[in-house]
Amino acid sequence: MRVAFFLPNVGSYLDRARTLAEASHGIERLYLLVGRLDTALDLAEHPKCTLVRTGFRAGRRWSNQRRACAIAQRLVREEGVEVLHDTFGHLLPLLRRRPRRHGLWCAESLYCLNAWRLAHVWAHAAWPRRWLTRDGLGMQYGARVERAVCRHANRVVLQAPGLVPRLQETTAISAERLSVIPNSVDTGFWHLTAGVAKREAPRKPVRLLFVGAVGRSRGSHTLVEALRLLRAQGEDATCTLVGRVARDEEAQLRARIRTCHLDEAMHLAGALGREGVREAMQRHDLFVYHTINDASPRTVLEAMASELPVVASRHPGIDVLDPEGEAIRFTVYGDAAGTARAVRSFREEPDAWRARAERGRAIARERHSLAAVAREYVRFWRAGP
């Protein structure tokens, strides 16, 4: 079996790229099509994985798509590729022509559900935000592509069973054409590095960490309120938000931080690279993540792999990581008081939270390691459409 898998870049999907390289051991050949090779990818131990650069250029969406499709079409014609596995609709023109290609079947992985977000998260946003901002226009376009690939792909892949009804709410795709392959994480990279001592708890102040796109729909204001409550109750705690702040929300978020007198306790660190995020995971005590946005937020899995205790809102993409609640302390989205209680519990019951962190690390290794998820991909491709 020969598979061509498309990724927009390597830097944002490094663990996924390594998972696919691992999956190449289970098939005849994997062609990893990459829009931009912005991060080095060592394939020395994966002789059956061939890296193919499509040469994406910034701001040239249509020419990039044509270039990717032309290269994928050549691989089908000259290299005998049997499976095209696309992401984000970059190979949509080929998916539309698929019926003419006997023996070729196409899969599409969706890592975010734009149409659902527009209907539920952005439903009350003012029309300029929906239609005149970069984020709004990107979601409008993404929703149209999402519906198109659901019509034309043989199978669509999500990261959690609970996301299936969300996609079906906005598309006409049947359950029979949907599959689930979980996210993977490089557990070796994200674990505590040699020479770094294990965290000692309780510690003052308790250092909270969030990593992801910073904004109201991902719980940033909830974290501000939780920190305000903790400090009002005499608890010593700080919070670091790592990630890009939504342009139209930054001023409001900073104003809220000032109003709550949290300027010295709450830090907007901006976006950090992979190494910087790992270092932040190692320097903090508790990972806190609220969202109504994501499909399956990878950062929660990275925190678990880092053996960092997690407090998270109920969400289908997070529930699937710990269905028994053995590792993650779940709260309701927007529940600042519940989040504050979890932080107090962390200080009062350090042994219980250490057990949670260790269980989280075990779950990441057992169910979401590169090798474990690579086997899922191979089974999926071999099962066919």
Backbone hydrogen bonds in HBPLUS format (Angstrom, degrees):
<---DONOR---> <-ACCEPTOR-->    atom                        ^
c    i                          cat <-CA-CA->   ^        H-A-AA   ^      H-
h    n   atom  resd res      DA  || num        DHA   H-A  angle D-A-AA Bond
n    s   type  num  typ     dist DA aas  dist angle  dist       angle   num
A0028-GLU N   A0001-MET O   2.93 MM  27  5.13 129.9  2.19 133.9 147.4     1
A0029-ARG N   A0001-MET O   3.30 MM  28  6.75 151.7  2.39 149.6 149.0     2
A0082-GLU N   A0002-ARG O   2.85 MM  80  5.50 159.1  1.89 139.6 144.9     3
A0083-VAL N   A0002-ARG O   3.24 MM  81  6.60 149.3  2.34 152.8 158.3     4
A0003-VAL N   A0029-ARG O   3.01 MM  26  6.45 160.2  2.05 157.0 161.4     5
A0031-TYR N   A0003-VAL O   2.78 MM  28  6.16 166.9  1.79 160.7 165.4     6
A0004-ALA N   A0083-VAL O   2.91 MM  79  6.26 164.5  1.93 169.3 174.2     7
A0085-HIS N   A0004-ALA O   2.80 MM  81  6.10 170.1  1.81 165.8 166.5     8
A0005-PHE N   A0031-TYR O   2.90 MM  26  6.29 156.7  1.95 159.7 166.8     9
A0033-LEU N   A0005-PHE O   2.78 MM  28  5.85 147.7  1.88 149.1 158.3    10
A0006-PHE N   A0085-HIS O   2.90 MM  79  6.39 158.0  1.95 163.7 168.7    11
A0007-LEU N   A0033-LEU O   2.85 MM  26  6.19 154.2  1.91 158.6 166.0    12
A0035-GLY N   A0007-LEU O   2.94 MM  28  6.42 154.9  2.01 149.8 157.7    13
A0036-ARG N   A0008-PRO O   2.91 MM  28  6.39 130.3  2.17 129.9 144.3    14
A0013-TYR N   A0010-VAL O   2.97 MM   3  5.07 137.9  2.15 103.2 116.1    15
A0017-ALA N   A0013-TYR O   2.81 MM   4  6.04 158.9  1.85 157.0 163.4    16
A0018-ARG N   A0014-LEU O   2.95 MM   4  6.21 157.3  2.00 151.4 157.3    17
A0019-THR N   A0015-ASP O   2.93 MM   4  6.12 143.9  2.06 139.2 149.5    18
A0020-LEU N   A0016-ARG O   2.95 MM   4  6.24 157.5  2.00 152.2 157.2    19
A0021-ALA N   A0017-ALA O   2.97 MM   4  6.26 153.6  2.04 144.1 151.6    20
A0022-GLU N   A0018-ARG O   2.98 MM   4  6.19 151.2  2.06 140.4 148.0    21
A0023-ALA N   A0019-THR O   2.87 MM   4  6.22 145.7  1.99 143.3 153.8    22
A0024-SER N   A0020-LEU O   3.08 MM   4  6.39 130.4  2.33 141.7 153.8    23
A0024-SER N   A0021-ALA O   3.20 MM   3  5.25 137.5  2.39  95.1 106.6    24
A0025-HIS N   A0022-GLU O   3.25 MM   3  5.99 162.5  2.28 116.2 120.6    25
A0026-GLY N   A0023-ALA O   2.91 MM   3  5.62 158.4  1.96 121.5 127.8    26
A0027-ILE N   A0024-SER O   3.35 MM   3  5.42 169.6  2.36 106.3 109.3    27
A0030-LEU N   A0048-LYS O   2.90 MM  18  6.25 163.9  1.93 165.7 168.1    28
A0050-THR N   A0030-LEU O   2.81 MM  20  6.21 164.5  1.84 165.2 170.6    29
A0032-LEU N   A0050-THR O   2.81 MM  18  6.02 156.3  1.86 151.8 160.0    30
A0052-VAL N   A0032-LEU O   2.90 MM  20  5.83 174.7  1.91 143.1 142.2    31
A0034-VAL N   A0052-VAL O   2.89 MM  18  6.18 157.9  1.94 158.9 161.9    32
A0054-THR N   A0034-VAL O   2.90 MM  20  5.93 167.2  1.92 151.7 150.5    33
A0056-PHE N   A0035-GLY O   2.77 MM  21  4.88 167.6  1.79 144.0 143.6    34
A0046-HIS N   A0043-LEU O   2.93 MM   3  5.03 161.7  1.96 112.7 116.2    35
A0049-CYS N   A0046-HIS O   3.03 MM   3  5.58 161.8  2.07 124.2 125.4    36
A0060-ARG N   A0057-ARG O   3.26 MM   3  5.85 152.7  2.34 143.6 139.8    37
A0064-ASN N   A0060-ARG O   2.91 MM   4  5.89 153.1  1.98 152.6 161.1    38
A0065-GLN N   A0061-ARG O   2.99 MM   4  6.20 152.8  2.07 143.8 151.1    39
A0066-ARG N   A0062-TRP O   2.97 MM   4  6.26 160.5  2.01 150.5 155.5    40
A0067-ARG N   A0063-SER O   2.96 MM   4  6.08 157.1  2.01 143.8 150.2    41
A0068-ALA N   A0064-ASN O   2.96 MM   4  6.20 163.6  1.99 151.3 155.2    42
A0069-CYS N   A0065-GLN O   2.94 MM   4  6.13 163.6  1.97 151.9 156.5    43
A0070-ALA N   A0066-ARG O   2.95 MM   4  6.09 156.6  2.00 146.9 153.2    44
A0071-ILE N   A0067-ARG O   3.10 MM   4  6.36 159.1  2.14 150.2 155.1    45
A0072-ALA N   A0068-ALA O   2.93 MM   4  6.15 165.0  1.95 152.1 156.7    46
A0073-GLN N   A0069-CYS O   2.82 MM   4  5.93 157.0  1.88 148.2 154.8    47
A0074-ARG N   A0070-ALA O   3.05 MM   4  6.25 150.0  2.14 140.1 147.8    48
A0075-LEU N   A0071-ILE O   3.04 MM   4  6.38 152.4  2.12 147.8 155.1    49
A0076-VAL N   A0072-ALA O   3.01 MM   4  6.33 149.9  2.11 147.1 155.2    50
A0077-ARG N   A0073-GLN O   2.98 MM   4  6.19 158.8  2.03 147.5 153.2    51
A0078-GLU N   A0074-ARG O   2.72 MM   4  5.73 170.9  1.73 157.8 160.7    52
A0079-GLU N   A0075-LEU O   2.95 MM   4  4.90 142.2  2.09 118.2 129.5    53
A0081-VAL N   A0075-LEU O   3.40 MM   6  5.96 167.1  2.42 128.1 129.1    54
A0105-TRP N   A0082-GLU O   3.13 MM  23  6.57 162.0  2.16 157.2 159.6    55
A0084-LEU N   A0105-TRP O   3.09 MM  21  6.46 159.2  2.14 150.1 156.7    56
A0107-ALA N   A0084-LEU O   2.79 MM  23  6.20 162.5  1.82 160.9 166.5    57
A0086-ASP N   A0107-ALA O   2.86 MM  21  6.15 165.0  1.88 153.4 148.8    58
A0109-SER N   A0086-ASP O   2.92 MM  23  6.29 164.3  1.94 152.8 155.4    59
A0090-HIS N   A0087-THR O   3.39 MM   3  6.44 169.6  2.41 131.5 131.8    60
A0092-LEU N   A0089-GLY O   3.19 MM   3  4.92 157.6  2.25 109.4 107.6    61
A0094-LEU N   A0091-LEU O   2.99 MM   3  5.51 124.5  2.31 113.5 126.9    62
A0095-LEU N   A0091-LEU O   3.07 MM   4  6.40 153.3  2.14 150.0 158.2    63
A0096-ARG N   A0092-LEU O   2.96 MM   4  6.24 151.6  2.05 157.0 163.8    64
A0097-ARG N   A0093-PRO O   3.30 MM   4  6.57 140.0  2.47 135.0 144.6    65
A0097-ARG N   A0094-LEU O   3.11 MM   3  5.12 125.2  2.42  94.6 108.6    66
A0098-ARG N   A0095-LEU O   3.27 MM   3  5.03 156.3  2.33  96.8 103.8    67
A0100-ARG N   A0097-ARG O   3.02 MM   3  5.96 159.1  2.07 132.1 137.3    68
A0101-ARG N   A0098-ARG O   2.76 MM   3  5.34 166.7  1.78 128.8 133.5    69
A0104-LEU N   A0101-ARG O   3.29 MM   3  5.81 168.8  2.30 132.1 133.8    70
A0154-ASN N   A0106-CYS O   2.88 MM  48  5.37 133.4  2.10 135.4 149.2    71
A0155-ARG N   A0106-CYS O   3.31 MM  49  6.79 154.2  2.38 149.0 155.1    72
A0108-GLU N   A0155-ARG O   2.97 MM  47  6.45 142.8  2.11 147.1 158.8    73
A0157-VAL N   A0108-GLU O   2.72 MM  49  5.99 163.7  1.74 152.5 156.4    74
A0110-LEU N   A0157-VAL O   3.11 MM  47  6.30 165.5  2.14 170.3 168.4    75
A0117-ARG N   A0113-LEU O   3.09 MM   4  6.34 157.2  2.15 149.0 155.9    76
A0118-LEU N   A0114-ASN O   2.93 MM   4  6.19 158.6  1.98 153.0 158.2    77
A0119-ALA N   A0115-ALA O   3.10 MM   4  6.30 153.1  2.17 143.2 150.1    78
A0120-HIS N   A0116-TRP O   2.92 MM   4  6.02 147.7  2.02 150.9 159.3    79
A0121-VAL N   A0117-ARG O   2.75 MM   4  4.88 142.6  1.88 127.6 140.2    80
A0122-TRP N   A0117-ARG O   2.92 MM   5  6.24 155.0  1.98 157.8 160.9    81
A0125-ALA N   A0122-TRP O   3.11 MM   3  5.13 164.9  2.13 108.0 112.5    82
A0129-ARG N   A0126-ALA O   2.93 MM   3  5.56 128.7  2.20 117.2 129.7    83
A0130-ARG N   A0126-ALA O   3.26 MM   4  6.63 152.9  2.34 148.3 156.3    84
A0131-TRP N   A0127-TRP O   2.91 MM   4  5.93 154.1  1.97 156.0 161.7    85
A0132-LEU N   A0128-PRO O   2.71 MM   4  4.94 147.0  1.82 134.0 140.6    86
A0137-LEU N   A0133-THR O   2.94 MM   4  6.10 171.5  1.95 156.0 158.3    87
A0138-GLY N   A0134-ARG O   2.91 MM   4  5.98 153.2  1.99 144.2 152.4    88
A0139-MET N   A0135-ASP O   3.00 MM   4  6.25 151.1  2.09 146.4 153.3    89
A0140-GLN N   A0136-GLY O   2.98 MM   4  6.26 156.3  2.04 149.4 156.2    90
A0141-TYR N   A0137-LEU O   2.96 MM   4  6.16 166.4  1.98 151.7 154.9    91
A0142-GLY N   A0138-GLY O   2.85 MM   4  5.95 159.1  1.89 141.7 148.8    92
A0143-ALA N   A0139-MET O   2.82 MM   4  5.94 149.9  1.91 147.0 153.7    93
A0144-ARG N   A0140-GLN O   3.27 MM   4  6.57 153.9  2.34 143.7 149.4    94
A0145-VAL N   A0141-TYR O   3.03 MM   4  6.37 162.4  2.07 156.1 161.0    95
A0146-GLU N   A0142-GLY O   2.84 MM   4  5.94 156.0  1.90 145.2 152.6    96
A0147-ARG N   A0143-ALA O   3.11 MM   4  6.34 160.8  2.15 146.5 149.7    97
A0148-ALA N   A0144-ARG O   3.08 MM   4  6.31 153.5  2.15 143.2 150.9    98
A0149-VAL N   A0145-VAL O   2.87 MM   4  6.16 166.5  1.88 163.4 165.0    99
A0150-CYS N   A0146-GLU O   3.11 MM   4  6.26 148.5  2.21 143.4 152.1   100
A0151-ARG N   A0148-ALA O   3.02 MM   3  5.20 137.6  2.20 100.2 112.4   101
A0152-HIS N   A0148-ALA O   3.13 MM   4  6.43 149.0  2.23 147.8 156.5   102
A0153-ALA N   A0149-VAL O   2.86 MM   4  5.48 164.6  1.88 147.2 150.0   103
A0156-VAL N   A0177-ARG O   2.92 MM  21  6.35 158.0  1.97 162.3 169.2   104
A0179-SER N   A0156-VAL O   2.92 MM  23  6.20 156.6  1.97 158.3 160.8   105
A0158-LEU N   A0179-SER O   2.91 MM  21  6.32 161.7  1.94 155.3 158.2   106
A0181-ILE N   A0158-LEU O   2.95 MM  23  6.32 157.7  2.00 169.3 171.5   107
A0163-LEU N   A0160-ALA O   3.07 MM   3  5.60 162.1  2.11 116.1 121.8   108
A0164-VAL N   A0161-PRO O   3.09 MM   3  5.58 158.7  2.13 114.8 121.1   109
A0167-LEU N   A0163-LEU O   3.11 MM   4  6.46 154.7  2.18 155.5 161.5   110
A0168-GLN N   A0164-VAL O   2.98 MM   4  6.23 164.9  2.00 157.9 162.8   111
A0169-GLU N   A0165-PRO O   2.97 MM   4  5.97 133.2  2.19 135.4 145.8   112
A0170-THR N   A0167-LEU O   3.14 MM   3  5.61 143.2  2.28 109.1 117.9   113
A0171-THR N   A0167-LEU O   3.06 MM   4  6.17 121.5  2.41 144.5 160.7   114
A0177-ARG N   A0174-SER O   3.12 MM   3  5.65 154.0  2.19 112.6 119.7   115
A0178-LEU N   A0175-ALA O   3.13 MM   3  5.26 164.8  2.15 112.1 114.1   116
A0185-VAL N   A0368-HIS O   2.80 MM 183  5.98 141.7  1.94 164.8 168.9   117
A0187-THR N   A0185-VAL O   2.97 MM   2  5.62 114.0  2.42 112.6  95.6   118
A0189-PHE N   A0186-ASP O   3.07 MM   3  5.49 119.9  2.45 107.0 120.4   119
A0190-TRP N   A0186-ASP O   3.13 MM   4  6.42 166.6  2.15 160.5 164.1   120
A0191-HIS N   A0187-THR O   3.22 MM   4  5.97 128.5  2.50 132.9 141.6   121
A0196-VAL N   A0193-THR O   3.10 MM   3  5.76 160.5  2.14 140.8 141.6   122
A0206-VAL N   A0236-ASP O   2.98 MM  30  6.42 158.7  2.02 148.0 143.1   123
A0238-THR N   A0206-VAL O   2.97 MM  32  6.34 157.5  2.02 155.9 158.1   124
A0285-ASP N   A0207-ARG O   2.86 MM  78  5.19 155.7  1.92 140.5 148.7   125
A0286-LEU N   A0207-ARG O   3.25 MM  79  6.44 153.8  2.32 152.9 151.2   126
A0208-LEU N   A0238-THR O   2.83 MM  30  5.96 173.1  1.84 146.2 147.1   127
A0240-THR N   A0208-LEU O   3.00 MM  32  6.30 153.3  2.07 138.4 144.3   128
A0209-LEU N   A0286-LEU O   2.88 MM  77  6.21 138.9  2.05 157.3 166.2   129
A0288-VAL N   A0209-LEU O   2.89 MM  79  6.00 164.0  1.91 156.4 161.1   130
A0210-PHE N   A0240-THR O   2.93 MM  30  6.27 152.5  2.01 168.2 170.3   131
A0242-VAL N   A0210-PHE O   2.79 MM  32  5.96 169.2  1.81 151.3 155.1   132
A0212-GLY N   A0242-VAL O   2.91 MM  30  6.36 158.3  1.96 162.7 169.5   133
A0214-VAL N   A0244-ARG O   2.86 MM  30  5.80 154.0  1.93 140.8 147.5   134
A0246-ALA N   A0214-VAL O   3.07 MM  32  6.31 160.5  2.11 173.4 169.2   135
A0218-ARG N   A0215-GLY O   3.07 MM   3  5.45 152.8  2.14 109.8 118.4   136
A0220-SER N   A0215-GLY O   3.21 MM   5  5.44 167.7  2.23 139.5 136.5   137
A0219-GLY N   A0216-ARG O   3.01 MM   3  5.21 148.3  2.11 118.9 115.4   138
A0292-ILE N   A0217-SER O   3.05 MM  75  5.87 145.6  2.17 169.0 174.4   139
A0223-LEU N   A0219-GLY O   3.00 MM   4  6.30 150.0  2.09 152.0 159.2   140
A0224-VAL N   A0220-SER O   3.10 MM   4  6.47 150.0  2.19 143.4 151.7   141
A0225-GLU N   A0221-HIS O   3.03 MM   4  6.27 164.3  2.05 148.3 151.7   142
A0226-ALA N   A0222-THR O   2.85 MM   4  6.07 156.5  1.91 147.4 154.7   143
A0227-LEU N   A0223-LEU O   2.92 MM   4  6.05 159.7  1.96 146.5 151.5   144
A0228-ARG N   A0224-VAL O   2.95 MM   4  6.20 153.4  2.02 146.2 154.2   145
A0229-LEU N   A0225-GLU O   2.92 MM   4  6.18 160.7  1.96 151.8 156.2   146
A0230-LEU N   A0226-ALA O   2.98 MM   4  6.22 160.5  2.02 148.7 153.9   147
A0231-ARG N   A0227-LEU O   3.03 MM   4  6.22 165.6  2.05 151.7 154.8   148
A0232-ALA N   A0228-ARG O   2.93 MM   4  6.09 148.5  2.03 145.9 155.3   149
A0233-GLN N   A0229-LEU O   3.03 MM   4  6.23 135.4  2.23 142.1 153.5   150
A0233-GLN N   A0230-LEU O   3.14 MM   3  5.14 130.6  2.40  93.6 106.8   151
A0235-GLU N   A0230-LEU O   2.82 MM   5  5.08 152.7  1.89 157.3 147.9   152
A0234-GLY N   A0231-ARG O   3.15 MM   3  4.98 160.6  2.19 100.5 104.5   153
A0239-CYS N   A0265-ALA O   2.87 MM  26  6.31 159.4  1.91 162.5 165.0   154
A0267-HIS N   A0239-CYS O   2.90 MM  28  6.35 160.2  1.94 157.8 164.4   155
A0241-LEU N   A0267-HIS O   2.84 MM  26  6.17 167.3  1.86 166.8 170.5   156
A0269-ALA N   A0241-LEU O   2.89 MM  28  5.91 150.5  1.98 147.6 157.1   157
A0243-GLY N   A0270-GLY O   2.85 MM  27  4.80 143.5  1.99 102.3 109.0   158
A0249-GLU N   A0246-ALA O   2.92 MM   3  5.31 162.6  1.95 118.2 123.2   159
A0250-GLU N   A0246-ALA O   3.17 MM   4  6.17 129.4  2.44 161.3 174.9   160
A0253-LEU N   A0249-GLU O   2.95 MM   4  6.11 159.0  1.99 156.7 163.1   161
A0254-ARG N   A0250-GLU O   2.90 MM   4  6.11 167.2  1.92 158.9 161.7   162
A0255-ALA N   A0251-ALA O   2.96 MM   4  6.10 152.3  2.04 142.8 150.9   163
A0256-ARG N   A0252-GLN O   2.99 MM   4  6.20 152.9  2.06 144.1 151.1   164
A0257-ILE N   A0253-LEU O   3.01 MM   4  6.31 153.3  2.08 147.7 154.9   165
A0258-ARG N   A0254-ARG O   3.00 MM   4  6.29 156.7  2.05 146.9 152.7   166
A0259-THR N   A0255-ALA O   2.89 MM   4  6.10 161.7  1.92 151.1 156.4   167
A0260-CYS N   A0256-ARG O   3.07 MM   4  6.25 149.1  2.17 143.8 150.9   168
A0262-LEU N   A0257-ILE O   2.99 MM   5  5.31 171.3  2.00 158.4 158.4   169
A0261-HIS N   A0258-ARG O   2.92 MM   3  4.94 158.8  1.96 107.3 112.9   170
A0265-ALA N   A0262-LEU O   2.94 MM   3  4.97 136.3  2.14 100.7 114.2   171
A0266-MET N   A0262-LEU O   2.86 MM   4  5.71 146.9  1.97 168.4 165.4   172
A0277-VAL N   A0273-GLY O   2.89 MM   4  6.20 152.3  1.96 156.6 164.6   173
A0278-ARG N   A0274-ARG O   3.06 MM   4  6.32 161.4  2.09 148.6 153.4   174
A0279-GLU N   A0275-GLU O   2.98 MM   4  6.22 158.3  2.03 148.3 154.2   175
A0280-ALA N   A0276-GLY O   2.96 MM   4  6.20 152.5  2.04 141.8 149.5   176
A0281-MET N   A0277-VAL O   2.89 MM   4  6.19 154.6  1.95 151.5 158.4   177
A0282-GLN N   A0278-ARG O   3.08 MM   4  6.36 147.2  2.19 144.4 153.0   178
A0283-ARG N   A0279-GLU O   3.02 MM   4  6.27 133.8  2.24 142.4 155.0   179
A0283-ARG N   A0280-ALA O   3.17 MM   3  5.09 130.7  2.43  94.2 107.2   180
A0284-HIS N   A0280-ALA O   3.20 MM   4  6.25 128.3  2.48 148.1 157.9   181
A0287-PHE N   A0309-PRO O   2.83 MM  22  6.03 174.9  1.83 163.7 165.2   182
A0311-VAL N   A0287-PHE O   2.77 MM  24  6.15 157.0  1.82 165.0 172.3   183
A0289-TYR N   A0311-VAL O   2.86 MM  22  6.34 155.5  1.92 156.2 164.4   184
A0313-SER N   A0289-TYR O   3.01 MM  24  6.60 143.7  2.14 151.6 156.1   185
A0301-LEU N   A0298-ARG O   3.00 MM   3  5.24 116.0  2.42 103.3 118.5   186
A0302-GLU N   A0298-ARG O   2.94 MM   4  6.29 150.9  2.02 151.5 161.0   187
A0303-ALA N   A0299-THR O   2.94 MM   4  6.16 150.4  2.03 143.6 150.5   188
A0304-MET N   A0300-VAL O   3.03 MM   4  6.35 156.7  2.08 146.6 152.7   189
A0305-ALA N   A0301-LEU O   2.93 MM   4  6.19 159.4  1.97 147.7 153.3   190
A0306-SER N   A0302-GLU O   2.94 MM   4  6.13 133.4  2.16 136.2 149.0   191
A0306-SER N   A0303-ALA O   3.08 MM   3  4.92 125.8  2.39  90.7 105.4   192
A0308-LEU N   A0303-ALA O   2.97 MM   5  5.25 167.3  1.99 155.9 154.8   193
A0307-GLU N   A0304-MET O   2.96 MM   3  5.08 158.9  2.00 108.4 113.6   194
A0329-ARG N   A0310-VAL O   2.98 MM  19  6.28 175.4  1.98 156.0 156.4   195
A0312-ALA N   A0329-ARG O   3.08 MM  17  6.39 151.7  2.17 141.0 149.3   196
A0331-THR N   A0312-ALA O   2.86 MM  19  6.02 144.5  1.99 141.0 147.1   197
A0314-ARG N   A0331-THR O   2.93 MM  17  6.19 135.4  2.13 166.2 172.3   198
A0318-ILE N   A0315-HIS O   2.89 MM   3  5.26 149.2  1.99 114.2 124.0   199
A0319-ASP N   A0315-HIS O   2.74 MM   4  5.81 173.2  1.75 173.2 175.4   200
A0321-LEU N   A0318-ILE O   2.94 MM   3  5.45 147.9  2.05 114.3 123.6   201
A0322-ASP N   A0319-ASP O   3.06 MM   3  5.57 144.6  2.19 111.5 120.8   202
A0325-GLY N   A0322-ASP O   2.95 MM   3  5.36 160.5  1.99 117.3 123.8   203
A0335-ASP N   A0332-VAL O   2.97 MM   3  5.40 156.5  2.02 144.0 141.3   204
A0336-ALA N   A0334-GLY O   3.09 MM   2  5.89 118.4  2.49 111.6  95.4   205
A0339-THR N   A0335-ASP O   3.08 MM   4  6.31 150.5  2.17 141.5 149.6   206
A0340-ALA N   A0336-ALA O   2.89 MM   4  6.17 155.8  1.95 149.0 155.6   207
A0341-ARG N   A0337-ALA O   2.93 MM   4  6.23 151.8  2.01 145.5 153.3   208
A0342-ALA N   A0338-GLY O   3.04 MM   4  6.30 150.5  2.13 141.8 149.4   209
A0343-VAL N   A0339-THR O   3.06 MM   4  6.41 152.2  2.14 147.9 155.0   210
A0344-ARG N   A0340-ALA O   3.02 MM   4  6.34 158.1  2.07 150.1 155.7   211
A0345-SER N   A0341-ARG O   2.86 MM   4  6.11 153.0  1.94 147.0 155.1   212
A0346-PHE N   A0342-ALA O   2.91 MM   4  6.20 146.4  2.03 142.8 151.9   213
A0347-ARG N   A0343-VAL O   3.21 MM   4  6.59 148.9  2.31 144.2 151.2   214
A0348-GLU N   A0344-ARG O   2.94 MM   4  6.21 153.5  2.01 147.6 155.6   215
A0349-GLU N   A0345-SER O   2.76 MM   4  5.68 150.5  1.85 155.2 159.7   216
A0353-TRP N   A0349-GLU O   3.21 MM   4  6.51 157.7  2.26 154.4 161.0   217
A0354-ARG N   A0350-PRO O   2.87 MM   4  6.05 146.8  1.98 145.3 154.8   218
A0355-ALA N   A0351-ASP O   3.01 MM   4  6.27 152.6  2.08 144.3 151.2   219
A0356-ARG N   A0352-ALA O   3.04 MM   4  6.36 148.2  2.14 139.0 147.7   220
A0357-ALA N   A0353-TRP O   2.94 MM   4  6.21 160.9  1.98 148.1 152.4   221
A0358-GLU N   A0354-ARG O   2.97 MM   4  6.23 159.5  2.02 149.7 154.9   222
A0359-ARG N   A0355-ALA O   2.93 MM   4  6.11 153.3  2.00 145.6 153.2   223
A0360-GLY N   A0356-ARG O   2.85 MM   4  6.14 152.8  1.93 150.7 158.6   224
A0361-ARG N   A0357-ALA O   3.05 MM   4  6.35 155.6  2.11 147.6 153.3   225
A0362-ALA N   A0358-GLU O   3.02 MM   4  6.29 153.8  2.09 142.9 150.1   226
A0363-ILE N   A0359-ARG O   2.88 MM   4  6.16 158.3  1.92 153.2 158.5   227
A0364-ALA N   A0360-GLY O   3.03 MM   4  6.26 162.4  2.06 149.5 153.9   228
A0365-ARG N   A0361-ARG O   3.04 MM   4  6.31 155.3  2.11 146.4 152.9   229
A0366-GLU N   A0362-ALA O   2.85 MM   4  6.01 162.1  1.89 155.0 159.9   230
A0367-ARG N   A0363-ILE O   2.92 MM   4  5.75 169.9  1.93 153.9 156.9   231
A0368-HIS N   A0364-ALA O   3.06 MM   4  4.91 141.3  2.22 119.4 129.5   232
A0373-VAL N   A0369-SER O   3.10 MM   4  6.29 171.4  2.10 160.3 161.4   233
A0374-ALA N   A0370-LEU O   2.91 MM   4  5.94 145.9  2.02 142.5 153.0   234
A0375-ARG N   A0371-ALA O   3.15 MM   4  6.37 151.5  2.23 144.9 150.3   235
A0376-GLU N   A0373-VAL O   3.01 MM   3  4.90 119.8  2.38  92.0 107.6   236
A0377-TYR N   A0373-VAL O   3.08 MM   4  6.50 152.2  2.16 150.6 156.9   237
A0378-VAL N   A0374-ALA O   3.07 MM   4  6.40 162.4  2.10 153.0 157.2   238
A0379-ARG N   A0375-ARG O   3.01 MM   4  6.22 165.7  2.03 150.0 153.6   239
A0380-PHE N   A0376-GLU O   2.96 MM   4  6.14 156.4  2.01 146.1 153.2   240
A0381-TRP N   A0377-TYR O   2.92 MM   4  6.19 166.2  1.94 160.0 161.8   241
A0382-ARG N   A0378-VAL O   2.97 MM   4  6.10 164.0  2.00 153.4 158.1   242
A0383-ALA N   A0379-ARG O   2.98 MM   4  6.03 140.3  2.14 142.4 152.2   243
A0384-GLY N   A0381-TRP O   3.30 MM   3  5.55 140.3  2.46 100.4 110.3   244
